[in-house]
Amino acid sequence: MRIGMHLSYAGGFAETVVELADYERAGLDIVFVPEAYSFDAVSQLGFIAAKTERLQIASGIFQLYSRTPALTAMTAAGLDFVSGGRFTLGLGASGPQVIEGWHGVPYDAPVGRAREVIEICRMVWRRERLVYRGRYYQLPLEGGTGLGKPLKLINHPVRERIPIALAAIGPKNVALAAELAEAWQPIFYLPEKSAEVWGEAVAEGQARRDPVLGPLDVIAAAPLAIGEDLAHLRDRSRPELALYIGGMGARGRNFYNDLARRFGYEAEAKAIQDAYLEGRKDEAEALVPAELVEKISLIGPESYVRERLAAYRDAGVTTLNVTPLAPTHQARIALIERVRALAD
């Protein structure tokens, strides 16, 4: 099982990247750099590539709609080049709030667009002349000036197949990830519910999977703290869970609320959303089920963390992104070292 983490630089970006080198030495395998409506991830990934040697780097995630497919492919090839073949292209649809509110483009056909973006990226990396007639992308563009030409990437990429990790939680998109991507990145991964919620979709996609892609890398995330009397740290997940389940999207169109319902928390999901959208955020946080808060974490005595790691492994997780919860950098390094040893 690989150990990864999402980059969080509340204490300063340059300082965090210096710390990453220590995490790399402690056994961290991969770091994911988010891109929502903050700073872009590309510049940060390039900086990290220059400051690390072994650590894999990944976008977590590039939205499907914010770059053209060819620019996405060019960016991935460039990051793979400057990192010496250490880049993973994390892709995802995001949601209407960001795509239409921030980028100003329609949020439509996330599954169909994901398929076409992945196919186009791989054509670019193989340095094929870009002739593509999809439902959502036509290259060269039909109409326009009529001067578009089938071009191919000038540079030779380090790899002609850069790994792609597709963020997905809906059945159709999960099936697409299992069929077409090297990795699948769900959110709020609950090992005990994973087969019930996603098993059918994963099996459907894997039935169509090209063996050349290799086994599907399943990427989950969990906060991490090892020791006695630490259960209270689990509550740190409540604000994020309440935000996603209650405040992302709108009533009737919140993918994370739908996921909580599929986990079996239908009444709780409704109550969280009602409270959050009515401005009662503290109440929404308190309504997040204690079982969910506990089961998506690695917080407790070493024996408990060992059991949870086994649960993630048994559920098919092959990369575990941890958020080490400790007051000092040295303590966080120690947590990475301990979870690395336990995962082995």
Secondary structure as UniProt FT lines:
FT   STRAND          2..6
FT   TURN            10..11
FT   HELIX           13..26
FT   STRAND          30..33
FT   HELIX           41..51
FT   STRAND          56..59
FT   STRAND          62..63
FT   TURN            64..65
FT   HELIX           69..82
FT   TURN            83..84
FT   STRAND          87..92
FT   HELIX           96..101
FT   HELIX           110..125
FT   TURN            126..127
FT   STRAND          132..133
FT   STRAND          138..139
FT   TURN            144..145
FT   STRAND          164..167
FT   HELIX           171..180
FT   STRAND          183..185
FT   HELIX           191..206
FT   TURN            207..208
FT   HELIX           211..213
FT   STRAND          217..226
FT   TURN            228..229
FT   HELIX           231..237
FT   HELIX           238..242
FT   HELIX           243..247
FT   TURN            251..252
FT   HELIX           255..262
FT   TURN            263..264
FT   HELIX           266..277
FT   TURN            278..279
FT   HELIX           281..287
FT   HELIX           290..295
FT   STRAND          298..300
FT   HELIX           302..314
FT   TURN            315..316
FT   STRAND          319..324
FT   HELIX           329..343
//
